[in-house]
Amino acid sequence: MHGLGRGTPYTRGMSEFERRLPWIIVILAAAAGIAGFWLGQGVFSGRPVSAEPLRLQSTLLYPQPRALPAVTLTRGDGSTLQTAEWTGRWRLLFFGFANCPDVCPTTLSTLKAALGQLRKTDPQADVAVSFVSVDPERDSTAALGKYVAFFDPAFEAATGTHEELTALTQALGVVFMKTPTGPGALDYTIDHTASVLIIDPQGRLAGVIRPPHQAPAIAADLAQLLARSR
């Protein structure tokens, strides 16, 4: 095979521009591909290409929202809850248990405060909160409903069987595990994910609010999400 270092008889008769033309075409094609990629990102995500990125304080939005699994739970009032019902508005979803000594009550209190701050500047803000217990042995639906209503009667309380809870939490990247604290069958605590999940109006997992949770930061992030989706 002939090398190209010195030029073939064909290339020796070409001008400098003609010899560089193939490389120019390659560069232009690559530039067009990059531009097309970024344009596609804007088009297929449904966001304007020129829209400024959100400057969120405590929220991590996923590049692509994830669909929720079809799971059936039971609300605190005994009614059936389908995860497919979590649509139409933004929702904050937290997994915990009623006997939780600190993280759960603190998080629920913080979410109540965050929504209170949000509605001072946006009275029409429509954000739901759902608390799902991962301790169905000790958290009866009635007791769970009273527990969550103590923080805010508008908050949704729900739980399910271990199979249902496992199917939901695994799909969402949430973990929980029993840790024995004594010899009895009910002597245990539960270690669980402390992040608050964000469900978008299309019923998809859109992001996560990582601890430590601060009401002003959550309120500010929610305000941006609501403004962007209107």
N, C-alpha and C positions, 0 to 999 in steps of 0.2 A: 504494500500500500504506500502510495506517495505521501510524503509529509506536506504540510501546508505552511511551514515556516517561511519559505522563500517565495511562495505564491505559485500557483499552477499557471500554465500558459493562458488559461482563461482569465485569471485574476490579474495577471501582469498587464493586460490591456485595459483594465478598468481604472476609473478615476478614484481618488481617495474617498469621495463621497459614496460612490457606488460600492466600494469594498465595505464601507461601514453601514450601508443601507440595511442588511439583514439584522445587525445588532440594534439599529434604531427601531426597526419594526418590533423586535422582541421587547425592547424597553417600553415602547408605547403600548404594546399589548398588555404587559404586566401592570402598567399604570392604570389602564382601562379596567383590568380585572380587580384591582384594589378599590378603585372608585365604585365599581359595580357592587362589590361586597358591602361597602359601607352604606351605599344607597339601599341595598337589599335589607340591611339590618334595620334601617329606619322604616322601610315600607312594610316588611313582614312583622315587625314588632308592633306596628300600629302607632308608633311615635313619630312626630315630625322630625325630619333629618336635622332641622335647625334648632330643635328644642334643647335647652340647656339641661345638663345632667342635674338630677336632684342632689342637693347637699344635705344628706341625712346624717343625724348625729349618732344614733344608736341602732339604726336599722340596717340590715344587710339584705338587699334585694337580690334574688337569684337572676342570672342572665336569662333563664327561661323558666316561667312558672311550671309547676308540676301538678298533674291531675291528682285528685284525691281518690283513694279506693272506695268502692261502694260498700259501706259498712253501716250496720244498724245498731244504734245505741238506745238507751232509755233515759229520758229526761227526769229531772228531779220531781216533776209532778206525775210521773208514771206514763207519760205519753211516749210514743215511738219517735225516734229521731233518725233520719237518714242523712248521711253526710252530703248527699246530693242537694239537701235543703240549704246548705251553707252558700247561698248565692244571693246576688242582688245588692250587696253592700260589703264594705270592708269588715273583716272580723279578726279579732285577736283571740287566739286559741292557746290555752295553757293546760298542761297535764300535771296533776298532783294528787293529793288525798287530804281528807278532812282532818286527820290526826297529825298532819305536818306541823311541826312546832314553829317554823320560822319562814322558810322560803315561800310557801303557798299563801299564808295570810298577808305577808309583806307584799307579794306580787299583786294579789287581788286589790289590796289597798292602793297600791301605786297606780294600777290601771284605772281605778275609780277616780283618783286624783287627776290622772292624765286626761281622761275624758271630760272631767269638769273644767279643766283649763282650756281644752280645745273648744268646748261649747261657749266659753266666754267670748271668744273671737269669732266663732262660727256656730251660731245657735242651731243651724240646720244640719250640723255634722251627724251623719248616720253611721256609727261604728258599733258593732256588736262585740260582746265578750262571751266566750264559752269556756267553761272550766270542766274538764273531763277527769274524773277520778280513775286512777289506776289501782284502786284498792276496793274492788267490789265486795270482798268478804266483810269488811267492816263498814263500808259506806253504802247503806241502803239508799234507795232513791229518795225517800222522804227525808232522811237525815241530811243527805247531800244537798237537797233543795233548800232546806233551812240554813245550812252552813253558807252556801253561796249567796242566798238572799240577804244574809246579815251584812254583806259588803255592798250589794246593790241588787234590789229586786229585779232589775232588768237583765242582770247577768244570767246566762243559761248554764244550768248544771246538768251533767249527763255522766253515765257510766255504762259498762257493758260486761259481757263475759270476758274471760281471759283470752279466748280465741278472737273475739271481736276487737278487744283492745290491742292485742298483739298485731293483728292485721293492719290496724290503723297506725299504730306507733312505728312499726317497721317501715311502712311506706313513707312516713314523714321524717324519718331519721331521729325519732325520739326513743330514748332508752329508759327503762325502769327495772328495778331489781329489789326483791325483799332482802332485808338484813335482819337476822334474828337479834332480839334484845333480851330474851328470857326463855324459859322452858315451855311456856304455854303456846298453844297453836296460834293465838292472836298476839303473841309478844314479838312484835317485829316493827321495823320502820321501813320506809321505801326510799331508796335512792333513785332520783329521777332527773331528767333533763330540766334545767331551770330556765331555758329560753322561752320566750313567747313567740308563737308562730303567727304569721300574717297570712290570712286567706283573702284573696282578692274577690271582687264582685262576680267574677266568673266561676267561683268555687274552686280555685286552684291555690296551691301553696306558693305564695309569691316571695316570701322572705322570712326573716327571723329577727327578733329584737333580743340582743344578747345582754346578759347581766353584766354589771349591776344596772338595775332598772331605775331610771330617773324620770319622774313624771313630766317635767318641763321638756326634756329631750323627746320623749315619746309623743307628747302633744304636738311639738313642732314637726316631727316626722309625719305624723298622721295628717296634719294640715297640708303638707306638701303632696302627700299621696292623694288626698281628696281633691285638691286643686287640679292636679295633673289628670285625674280621671273624669273630671266634669266636662 
